[in-house]
Amino acid sequence: MVDQTKHQSTLKKQKIRVKEVMKSDFNLADGLDTVKSALQEMEHHESHTLIINKRDEDDEYGIVLLADIAKKVIAKDRSPERVNLYEIMSKPVICVRANMDIRYCARLFSNFGLKLAPVVDEKTGELVGTVSYNDIVLKGLVKLMD
């Protein structure tokens, strides 16, 4: 019983930040790109997600998942050559700070039904990566257990 309490207190003291578990390699696309060109880019990088870039500093990031393409293009029998990403993206997307504790990130995901989010640098506001539940568990929780 003492060992378990000791282990739990160790988990609480250690902080793992989103920037330590995020993927810094991500696909950034323009909302005017077609689904066809986006799919070619996603296939080349073996990615399931596209972050849609801001048009200007007052704009927000968007996101397109493969599921969006399946639901909004394939299921509706639309032509990938004629559909622009802005037509099927989710926007604004909830972003997380690079310095956020992974526990709060996991809680945010749970509260809002997210599976993945763009990561922004809190000082510059620039996009620096993406983080998912997989990253939090496989890279973050494993570090906490060491």
Secondary structure as UniProt FT lines:
FT   HELIX           2..13
FT   HELIX           18..21
FT   STRAND          28..29
FT   TURN            31..32
FT   HELIX           35..45
FT   STRAND          49..52
FT   TURN            57..58
FT   STRAND          62..65
FT   HELIX           66..69
FT   HELIX           70..74
FT   TURN            75..77
FT   TURN            80..82
FT   HELIX           85..88
FT   STRAND          96..97
FT   TURN            98..99
FT   HELIX           102..112
FT   STRAND          116..120
FT   TURN            122..124
FT   STRAND          127..132
FT   HELIX           133..135
FT   HELIX           136..141
FT   HELIX           142..145
//
